[in-house]
Amino acid sequence: MAATGERLVLVATGGGSRAISDFCAVPGASRVLLEGLVPYSRESVERLLGGPQEHSCDRRTACRLAVAAWQRAAAAATPESAIGAAVTASLVTLAPKRGSHRVHAAVQTASATHAATVELVKGARSRSQEEAVAADLVLALLSVASGRGAAATAEGWECFEELGLRAEEQVVRDSFEPPEAWQRLFTGGVSAVPGRGDAAGKPGAGAVVFPGSFDPLHEGHRRMARLAAEIAESSVAYELSIVNVDKPTVDFLEMRDRLARFDSDARVWLTRAATFVEKTELFPRAVFVMGADTYRRLGDPRYYGGSEESAAAAVERIASAIEGLIVFGRSSGGRFEDASQIEAPEALRRKAYFVSEREFRMDVSSTEIRRKATGCGTP
C-alpha cells in the first residue's frame, strides 16, 4: 500500500480494534495509516454516521463506517488514493448473548466496495481470541482491496484461508466494482448518472421525476409511480441520491442492491442531489412526485438551519424551478393524512396536485420492510 501511495483510515467498533495496533506494528505504517478510530459506544457510532442505525452490527453498518472512513481519508489525501476500512463485531461479553457472535468488515475505495462477514461458533473462543479473528478479518479484506482488480478472483481471496476458522465457520464475502460512471459520481466528478434504463438522456422539461432513497423499493412506490404517470400523462424516472446531508455517501454494494429491486424497464438516475433544491436544479421544469412528509419539509425552517429566511428563499427557488408537484398522502396510526391539509407556502400549493385517499392509500413502511428482511430485534 505504501508503494502505491494509498492512505488509510481504519474504524473499529464492538471488536477488532486490535487491527489498528497490528497495522501500526508494521514498519512504514505511518506512510499509509492516517488515523485509527474506535467509536465504541452507540452514541459515538451514530455521531460518525449522522444518526441512529437500525443495527449496530451488520454489513450495512460496516459499509457505512467504511465509507465514512474513506471520506476522512479522501479529505486528507485524494479520492483516488483513499481507503476506508471498518470492522463491527458482536463478541463475547460478561453476560451471555442471545444472538450470534459475528464479525462484519468492509473496505471502501474510489473504485470498489468490499465486504466480508463471519459468524463464529459460540463458546469456542475467548474474547481475546474472537478479537483476533475480527482484526484478522478486516486486515485480510484490506489485502483484497489493495489488490484492486484481483479482488474478484479466487486468488484474491486466499488470505481468508489463514484466519484459523473452524470447519463450520464460513466467510461470506461480496465485492463490487461498478461502472466507471458510478465511480465518478461517488468521488464527485459528476452530479448525475443513469443507474439503469435511461440511455436516452437525463429527464428534461415536463418530465416526471420521483425522488427517494428506495430503501427498499416496494409495491407502494410502484403504485405511486404508475398513478403519477397517469396524472401527468408522462413516464416516470426515479431519482436516487447517493449523498445525504450529514451522512456517509451510499456505497457501491448498496447502490447495486437498491437498483436490483427496480423493474428491468424502469428509468433510474443516481445523483448527488442531497437537497430538494439541488434536485430541481438537476432536473429543471420537471414534475416531482413525493409523499406528505417530503412536502411538509419543503417549507419547514427546521430543515434550513431554523432560518425562516432560508426556508422562504428555498421555497421561492423550488417554486420557480419546477413544473409541478404530485403529492401523495400517507397512513399514520391507521389514519390517512390528506396532504392537501398540510400547512405549506402558497407558492408550493399552487404547483401541487394532491392525490386523494380515494385515488391512493399506501400502508407500507420501508423501515418495517427492512426490519422484517434483516430480522431487526435479534440481539
Summary of the structure (lengths in Angstrom):
residues: 379
radius of gyration: 22.7
end to end distance: 36.7
largest distance: 68.9
contacts: 1254
relative contact order: 0.10
helix: 39%
strand: 22%
